[in-house]
Amino acid sequence: MSSFLCRNFQEEFIEALSGCNNSTLRWFDSSSNKLGGRLPDSIGSFEYLYWLDLSNNSFLGPLPTSIGNLSRLGKLDLSFNKMSGAIPENIGQLSVVHQLNLHGNSWEGVITENHLQNLTRLRDFSLSSKGNALVFNVEANWIAPFSLLSLALSGCQLPAFPSWLITQVRLSELTISSASISDNIPDWFWRLLPNIWWLDLSHNKLKGELPHTISVSHEAWINLGFNRLEGSLPLWPNVTYLYLRNNFLTGPIPSNIGHEMSSLRNLDLSRNLLNGSIPLSMTEMRNLSSLDFSNNYLSGEIPSNWHGLERLMFLDLSNNTLSGGIPSSTCSQPSLMGLKLNSNNLSGDLSTTLQNCTPLALLDLGENKFFGSIPVAENMLYLSYLRLRANMLTGNIPEEICQFPNLHILDLAHNNLSGSIPKCLGSLTAFKHKAILFELPPSATQIPSSLHKQWTENDKYIGNAKLKKAVQEEAEIMHISYSPQAHFYNSYFLFYLTIIIKRLAG
């Protein structure tokens, strides 16, 4: 079907809604299609409509002011479209709406108390914009008329930390990210955490020190990354996913962190100012799957005992001042698939160091002082990223390196290698095709819509049903709640999806 016919069909489809019997239509769900065009003013004529879901389409333009006429509407979901312009104040006339999802659009203008004052039954509210073009500006003493269970504000500009949250004691999910908040987190906020299992305040300019102890929900997910938080690293039991990346935390990692935070599955403390050694108690984190201490000032040797971390899949200690060699137990974990130790002061003979690292898909030992020949371990079938740049390796590039069928990135620059380049490298299949992911994405970031679309619609690579089933199975193994509409995962899960896809395609 041509683009012209598609556009006409979309516009006619929406306009055709006005021909429906206004007194009978109560439920309309046309989510996850390829509909587009502008929403017509006639949409406000369905006075008995209770459920309206047009999410995951390509609707354009502003939200019609007639939307305020839908006085019986309980759910309005316009998320993940291409809508823009100001949100009309009369959206506040939807007095019985309990679920209002407007995220994933390009809204502009200002949201004030007038938009929200009559939404007394609101329980789930999500809103986002691009480039902070939408300002969420309510009075400091405003008291919200609703009691939310879930709140997500992303890409909206907030002049200060929202004081009206003090009354939202029923919150279980809270996201206020990329909101340009330059403020301290108030003390009263931490008293909300016992009920909150999902907290994302990342990508702001939040200041101050974190409390040393807090009471949090069981298996809580907390992301405070990309802020300006200071002080020492807190110990928060019951937290399973903790992301404090890109802050100004100082001092050593507490020696008892493994004992006090034994429930952790993902820990990201990268890009802070932490110093001292890596605590030996880390081995008590039996459920740990991803550990990122990169870009700090950690020193000393890598702990020799990694036994017990049988679920560890991703370890990043890069860009520190660690010394010594790579302990043999580092690769003894059967699940370890990503190891980044680059940019340290590590040394030792690599020729025999990595013989046990057969499960690895990513190995980066660049910018160290390793010597010997290029390590070639048998059965490294999943290795796709090998970086040994800027060491003191000698000898030839072994032809055995061509035994890695999935090798896609190979960096051996700035060593003392000699001889010729093996001709078999030109025959590696992975060198001839574009990789789905070239580098690990940052921790707990939002999946880019283009990548999400590639995974869910790339039928010519592998079938949708097969991919979704595999992703669901791997998510369950990693104790991650996954659905095709979910948009937040830990860094290693995104990396691991690449490996899943490669395996299925192979």
N, C-alpha and C positions, 0 to 999 in steps of 0.2 A: 504494500500500500504506500502510495507516495506521501511525502510530508504534507502536501496541500490537502489531500483527502483525510489524512490523520487529523490535521488541525480542524478541519470542518466537522469531522465526526465528534471530536472532543467538545467543540463549542455547541454543537447541536445536542449532544448528550446532556450537557448541563442545562441548556435552555429547556430541554424536554421535561426536566423535572417540574417545571412550572405547570405542566399539563396534568400532573398527578392530582388525585383528589386530596385536597389539603386537610381533610378531616380524617383520613385513613392512614396516611403515611406516618409511622411512628419510629421506624428503625431504618436507617440508610447507611450502609457500609460499602464503600467502594475503594477501600484502601489497597495499596500496593498494586496499582495499575499504571497505565501510561496516559492518564488524563491530564489535560492542561487547559489553558485559557484562564479567563477571569471568572470568579464566582459572581453570578448575576444577583442583582438586588432581589429578584423573586425568591431567592432562597429563604428570605425572611417570612414568606407567606405560609410556611408549613407550621402552623401554630400548635399542632399536636405532636410534633417531632420530639422524640426523647433521646435518640442516639444518632449522632452524625459523625462519621469517621471517613475522612478523605485523606488520610495520611499516606505518605510515600507515593506521591504523584508529582505533577509538574505545574500546579496551579500558580498563576502569576497575579501580580497586582495587589491592591489593598483588600482588606477585609470589609465587605459591605456593611454599612451602618445598620442595614435591616436585620443583621444578626441579633440585635437586641430585642427583636420581636418574638424570638423563640423562647417564650416564657416557661415552657415545659421541658426544655432541653436539659438532660442530665449529664450527657457526655458530648464534648466538642473536641475532636482531634484533627488538627490541621498540620501536624508535625511533618517535617521533611518534605516541604514543597519549595516553591520559589517565590513565596509571597513577600510583599514589601509594603512600605508606607507606614503610616501611623495606625495604631490599634485604636478603634473608636471607643470613646468613653462609655457608650451605651452597652458595651459588653458586660458592664456591671449590672445590667438589668436581668441577666441570667441567674435569677435568684435561687434556682434549684439545681444548678449545675454542680456536680461533685468532682468531675474530672475535666480539666482544661489543659490541653496539650497544644502549645503553639511553638515549640522549639524546632530548630532546623529550618528557619526562614531568615529573611533579611529585614526584619522590622526596624522602623526608625521612630524618632520622636521621643515622647516622655510618657511613662506610666506613673500615675499619681493615685492617691486614695480614691479618687472618683471612679477609677476603673474597677476597684475592688470592694467598695464599701458595702454592697448588697449581696456579695457572694458568700452568704452565711453557711452554705452547705458544702463549700469547696473542701475537698480532701486531697486531691492530687493536682498539682499545678507545675507546669514546665514552660519555660520561655527562654528563647535565645535569639541572638542577633549576630551580625558580622561587623567587626571593626568597632565595637562599642557604640554603634549608631543609635542604640536604644538606651535611654536613661531611665533607671528605676528609682524614682525620687519621691519618697513619702516623708511626711513630717517625722521628726525624731521621737515625738511623743505619741505617734499614731498607734492605736491598738487595733490589731487585725480582728475582723468580725468572724473569722473562720478558725478552725482547728485542723491544721494540715497533718497528713500522714507522710506525704512526699512533696518535696520542693526542689526544683531544678532551675537555677538561673545561670545561664552561661552566655558570655559575650555581651552581657548587659552592664552598663556603667552604673555602679553604686557609689555615691559620694562618701559613704562611711559604712562601717559594719552595721547591718540592719538591727536596730534595737528592738523592733517589734517581734523578733524571734523569741524573745524572753517568755512569751505566752504560749509558744508552740511546743507544748510539753509532750504531744503525741507523735512527734516526728520520728520516723524510722529511717527515712532516706533524705539526705540533704546534700545538694550540690550548689555551690556558689563559686564558680570558676571563671577565670578570665574576666573579672568584673572591675578591675582597676581599683580595688579597695586598698587604700593606704591608711591603715589603722591598726590598733592593737586588738587582739581577740579578748573581749571582756571576760572577767572571771565567771560571771553568771552563765556564760555559754557552756562551759564544761559540765554544768549540772544537767544539761539536756542529753548528755551522751549515753546514759544507761539504757535508753530506748532506741538509740540510733545504731544501726548496723552498717550503714553506708554513709561516709562523710567525705566530701570532696571540696576542699577550699583552695585548690591549686591555682597557680598562675594568677596570683594577686600580688599585693605589696604589703602583706600582713607583717607586723612587727611584734617585738616583745619575746619573752621566753615562754617555753612550754611548761606546763605543770609537771612535776616529777611523777606524780601518780594521779590517775583518773579512774573512774568507774565506767566501764564501757560494756556495750552489749556483747554477748557471746559471739565469737567469730566475727568481730567487727573489721570492716574495711575502711582504712583511713588514708587519705591522700592530702598532705599539706605541702606538697612539692612546689618549687618555683615561687618562693616567697622571700621574706627577709627576716626569718625567725632566727633568734640567737640563743645563747646559753648552751648548757650541756644536754646530752641525749637523755630523754626520759625513758623510764621503764614502765610500759603499759601492758599488764597481763590481759589475756583474752583477745588481744588484737591478733588477727591472722594475716592481714595484709597491711603493711605500713610503708608509706612512701614519703620520705622527707628530703627528697632530692632537691638540689639547688637552693640551699639556704645558707645560713652563716653559723651553723652549730659548731661548737668548739670543744676541746678537751678529748679525753680518751673514751673509747667505747666501754661502758661498764663491764667489769670482768664477769659479773653474774648475769649478763644479758640472756645467755642460753637457758639458765634456770628460771629466771623471772618471766621470760617471754617464750616459753617452750612451745606455745601454740602457733608460732609464726610459720607461715607458708611462703610468704614473699616479704623480703626486707630490702629496701632501697635507701641507702644513706649516701648516695653518690653526690659529688660536687658540693661538699661542705668543707669545713676546716678542721676535721677530726684528726687526732694524732694518736701516738701510742701504738701498741701491738694489737693483733687480732686475738680476741679472747679465746681461750681454750674451751670455754663453756659452750661455744657454738655447736659442738657436737651433740648437745642435749636437745637441739631443735630437730626432732625426729621427722617432722612433717615438712621441713623446709624444702622448697622446690626452686626458688630463685633468690640469689644473694648478690647484691651489688654494693660494693664499698669503693668503687672507682673514684678517681679525682679527689683524693683527700691527701693527708700527710702521714699515712700509716707507715710504720717502720717495723724492723725486726723480721723474723722469718715466718714463712707460711706455716701454720700449725701442722705437725706431722700426722696427727690422727684425725682423719675424716670419716672413719668407720662409724656407722650408725646413721649417716645422712643418706639413706638409701633412696630417698625421693629427690635428691638434689639434681636438677637438670641444667641450671645455668649459674655459673660462678664468674663474677667480674671483679677482679682486684687491680685493675689497670690504673696507671697514672698515680702511683704512690711511690714510696721509697723502700719497698720491701727488698730484702736481700736473701742470700742463700739459694738453695735449689728448689726444685719442684718435688715435694714428698711423693713417694710411690703410692700412698693411699689416696692422693687427689683423684686419680683416675680409677680408683677401685669401686666407685659408685656405678652400678650398672645403668643408671638412668642419666648420667651426666652427658649432655650433648653440646653444651656451649662453655668454653673456657677462655677467658680473656685475662692475660697476665702481662700485657704489653706495658711499656714505659715504666719499668721499675729498675732495680739494680740486681736482678736475679742472674744467676750464673750456673754453670755446670755443663756436663757433656750431654747433649741432646740425643746422642746416638742410641742410647738404651733407655732414656727417661720415659718415653711415651709408649712403651710396648703394651701397656694395659689400657690405653685410651681408645679402644676400638669403637665405642658408641658415639664418639664425637662427630658433630656436624660442623662445628665452628671451633677453630683453634687460632688464637692470636698471642704470639710470644714476642712480638716485635719490640725493638728499642730496649734490649737487655744486653747481657754479656754472655750469652750461651755460646758454646764452642762445640767442635766435633762436626760430624756429618749430618746431613738432612735426615731426620728420623722418618723411617718408613715402617710402620707397623702393619701387620697383616690384618685383614678383615675390617679395615676402616672404610666400610662400604658407604657410609652416609656423609663422609667428610666433603663439605662443599666450599668451605672458606678456610684457607691456610695462609697465615701471615707470619713470616719469620724475619721480616725486614730489620736491618740495622742491628745485627748480632756479629759474632765472629766465626760463623760457620765456614768450613773449608770442604774441599773435595768437589766431586762432580754432582750434578743434579741427577739422581738415580732414575733409571727408566722405570723402576718399580712404582714411582709416583703416578704412573699412568694406570695403576691398578685401582685408583680412586674414581669410580665411574661418575660420581656426582660432583667432582671438583669443578667449581665455577670461578673462584677467585684464588689466585696464587700470587703471593708477593714475597720474593726472595731478595729484594734489592738491598744494596749496601751491606754485603757480606764479603767473604774472601773466596767465593766459589770460582771454579775453573772448569775447563772442558767445554763441550758443546751442549747445546740445548737438545734434549731428547726429541726426536721427530714424532714420537708417539703422542706428545702433548697436543699436536694438531689434530689428532683423531679423537680426542675426548669429546663425547657427545655434549656434555654440559657446557663446554666452551662455545658451542655453536648456537646456543639458545639463550634468550633473555631470561634472567632469573625473576621470580615473582617478588622476592625481597633481597636487596643487596646488603642491607645492614639491619641490625636490631633496632626496632623502634624504641623510643623512650618509655620508661615505666608508666603504667596506668594512664596512657594517653588515649584520646578518642581515635577510633579506627577511621581513617579517611574514607569518605563516602565512595571515592573511586575504587579503593582497595576492597571495601565491603561489597561493592557491586561486582568486582572482578571475581571474588570468591563465590558469590551467590548466583552469578549469571554466566560463568565461563563454561558453557556446555561443551565447547570443542576441546577443552583441556581434559576434564573428567565430568561425569554426569553430576547434576545438582544433588540428586537424592543420595548418591554415593558419598559425595563430599560432605553434605550436611550430617549424614549419619556418622561419618568418621570424626568430624569436629565435635559432635555431641558426645560420642564415646570418650574422646580424649579429654573433653571438658569435665566429664564426670570423674575421670581418673584423677584430674587435677583439682577436683572439688570446686569447680567454677560453674556458676549458674549461667548457662548459655542459651540464647535463643537467637534466631536470625535478626531480631530487632535490637538485640543488645549491642552496646557500643563501647563498653569499657572492659578491658582485660589487662592482666599483667604483661610485662614486656616479654617474658619467655613464651607465654602462650601464643603471642603473635608470631614469634620466631618459629615455634614448634609447628604452627599451622603450615608453614612453608615446607617443613619436612614431611608432614602428612600428605600434602599435595604431591610432592615429588615421589613419595612411595606409591601412592595410588596410581599416579600417571605412569610409573615405571612398570 
